[in-house]
Amino acid sequence: MFALDKKKIINSLRNLPEKTTVEDAMERLYLLTKIEKGIKQADEGKCISHEEAKKKMKKWLK
């Protein structure tokens, strides 16, 4: 499992509207986790080229 810094979690929750649901908070944290994980993978060179992505999307969107 990918872990987030406590400060990032707190800041993300602070940016939610004053009246929000638990589901909204969970979705925000899930999105933040996915973004951070993607950045880490890209930094490690675990990504594909734009052309490869376009080819995959073409297959998926048939």
Secondary structure as the mmCIF struct_conf table of DSSP 4:
data_model
#
loop_
_struct_conf.conf_type_id
_struct_conf.id
_struct_conf.beg_label_comp_id
_struct_conf.beg_label_asym_id
_struct_conf.beg_label_seq_id
_struct_conf.end_label_comp_id
_struct_conf.end_label_asym_id
_struct_conf.end_label_seq_id
HELX_RH_AL_P HELX_RH_AL_P1 LYS A 6 ARG A 14
TURN_TY1_P TURN_TY1_P1 ASN A 15 ASN A 15
BEND BEND1 LEU A 16 LEU A 16
BEND BEND2 GLU A 18 LYS A 19
HELX_RH_AL_P HELX_RH_AL_P2 VAL A 22 ASP A 43
TURN_TY1_P TURN_TY1_P2 GLU A 44 GLY A 45
HELX_RH_AL_P HELX_RH_AL_P3 HIS A 50 TRP A 60
TURN_TY1_P TURN_TY1_P3 LEU A 61 LEU A 61
#
